[in-house]
Amino acid sequence: MRMRPSHDLGITNITRGTELAARARIAASFWQRLVGLLGRRSLAAGEGLVLSPCRSVHTFFMLFTIDVVYVDGSRTVVKTVPRLKPFRTSVAQRTAHSAIELPSGTISGTHTVAGDRLAFSE
């Protein structure tokens, strides 16, 4: 799954027929992934950040709680982490290829679980 960092993506859970993000930015370089959401005060509804490749995330020095969805190379959800608080870490399964950081409550609001298939649209 190759990600191009120059534009926003829509992310849909095709298993559930729900939208995870209308405007997800891509963080594909080492520095983009390292910085991630640092310096932001929040993620608005419909926003997200796709870290690719990524098998773990941290919320050190972040100011808000996020949801994290880990997906494999075929965009199948392998793990969900709802409400990851600041100054915490999360590690996915070895099969994870990317992590999607979303506003807190997105996972429960979209009923996203491991095994669901996601679609990314430009």
Backbone torsions as a table, in degrees:
resi	resn	phi	psi	omega
1	MET	NA	104.1	-178.9
2	ARG	-92.9	129.6	-179.2
3	MET	-110.0	136.1	174.9
4	ARG	-102.8	123.7	-172.9
5	PRO	-78.8	3.9	-169.6
6	SER	-88.6	-2.4	-174.1
7	HIS	-150.7	170.9	177.9
8	ASP	-86.1	155.7	176.8
9	LEU	-122.9	150.3	164.6
10	GLY	-95.7	141.7	179.6
11	ILE	-124.9	121.3	-178.5
12	THR	-119.8	137.4	171.7
13	ASN	-86.3	101.2	-175.5
14	ILE	-74.1	-21.2	175.9
15	THR	-67.5	-41.3	-175.9
16	ARG	-99.7	-13.7	-176.8
17	GLY	70.5	35.8	-178.8
18	THR	-124.2	156.1	179.6
19	GLU	-100.1	124.3	175.7
20	LEU	-85.1	-38.9	-179.1
21	ALA	-154.5	138.6	174.1
22	ALA	-92.9	-27.3	-176.5
23	ARG	-136.4	83.8	177.5
24	ALA	-103.7	125.1	175.7
25	ARG	-83.9	155.3	179.9
26	ILE	-107.5	130.5	173.7
27	ALA	-113.6	99.6	-174.6
28	ALA	-107.4	-22.6	179.7
29	SER	-87.9	162.7	178.2
30	PHE	-55.1	-47.3	-177.2
31	TRP	-68.6	-39.4	177.3
32	GLN	-62.2	-41.0	178.9
33	ARG	-69.8	-39.1	-179.9
34	LEU	-63.3	-45.7	-179.4
35	VAL	-73.5	-43.5	177.1
36	GLY	51.9	-120.4	-177.4
37	LEU	-99.9	9.1	179.9
38	LEU	-59.1	137.9	179.6
39	GLY	91.9	-14.0	176.9
40	ARG	-85.8	151.5	177.7
41	ARG	-94.8	-18.5	179.7
42	SER	-172.4	171.6	168.4
43	LEU	-116.1	127.2	178.0
44	ALA	-74.5	157.5	174.6
45	ALA	-54.2	134.1	179.9
46	GLY	90.9	-9.5	178.3
47	GLU	-93.3	161.0	176.2
48	GLY	-167.5	170.6	176.3
49	LEU	-136.2	124.7	178.5
50	VAL	-100.3	118.0	177.9
51	LEU	-99.8	116.2	-174.8
52	SER	-144.1	123.1	-4.1
53	PRO	-77.9	157.4	-178.9
54	CYS	-166.6	129.9	176.7
55	ARG	-118.6	-4.0	176.8
56	SER	-154.8	152.4	177.6
57	VAL	-132.2	159.5	173.3
58	HIS	-131.9	156.6	176.8
59	THR	-119.9	26.5	177.4
60	PHE	-60.6	132.3	177.5
61	PHE	68.6	9.5	174.6
62	MET	-82.8	157.9	-174.9
63	LEU	-106.7	2.2	-175.6
64	PHE	-151.2	162.1	179.6
65	THR	-84.2	143.6	179.6
66	ILE	-131.8	163.1	166.8
67	ASP	-100.7	145.7	178.1
68	VAL	-127.6	131.7	176.0
69	VAL	-120.0	121.1	176.8
70	TYR	-97.1	135.2	179.3
71	VAL	-127.4	153.5	176.1
72	ASP	-88.9	-173.8	-176.9
73	GLY	-64.0	-19.7	178.1
74	SER	-99.4	12.7	178.1
75	ARG	65.3	33.0	172.4
76	THR	-96.4	133.0	-179.9
77	VAL	-66.8	125.5	177.9
78	VAL	-105.6	-20.7	179.0
79	LYS	-163.6	144.3	172.3
80	THR	-121.5	143.5	177.5
81	VAL	-129.2	94.3	179.2
82	PRO	-78.0	144.5	172.0
83	ARG	52.8	54.9	175.7
84	LEU	-76.8	114.1	-174.8
85	LYS	-78.3	161.9	175.6
86	PRO	-57.0	148.9	178.1
87	PHE	66.0	36.4	176.8
88	ARG	-126.6	167.2	174.0
89	THR	-126.4	158.6	176.9
90	SER	-143.3	136.5	178.8
91	VAL	-123.7	135.1	179.1
92	ALA	-91.8	-179.1	173.4
93	GLN	-71.2	163.3	180.0
94	ARG	-60.4	-24.6	-176.9
95	THR	-78.2	-8.1	-178.9
96	ALA	-68.4	140.2	175.8
97	HIS	-111.1	-36.5	-175.9
98	SER	-139.3	158.6	174.5
99	ALA	-122.7	140.5	177.9
100	ILE	-116.9	118.2	178.0
101	GLU	-94.9	129.4	-172.9
102	LEU	-134.3	163.1	175.4
103	PRO	-59.2	143.9	177.9
104	SER	-57.0	133.6	-179.0
105	GLY	101.1	-11.7	-179.2
106	THR	-65.2	-41.8	-178.5
107	ILE	-61.3	-49.4	180.0
108	SER	-68.7	-37.1	-179.3
109	GLY	-67.0	-26.7	-179.7
110	THR	-104.6	-3.1	179.2
111	HIS	61.0	31.3	-177.7
112	THR	-75.1	131.1	179.2
113	VAL	-137.3	165.4	175.9
114	ALA	-57.2	137.8	-178.3
115	GLY	101.5	-19.3	177.3
116	ASP	-67.8	149.1	176.9
117	ARG	-101.9	136.5	178.8
118	LEU	-110.5	151.7	173.5
119	ALA	-123.1	137.1	177.2
120	PHE	-108.1	131.4	179.0
121	SER	-127.8	143.8	-179.3
122	GLU	-88.8	NA	NA
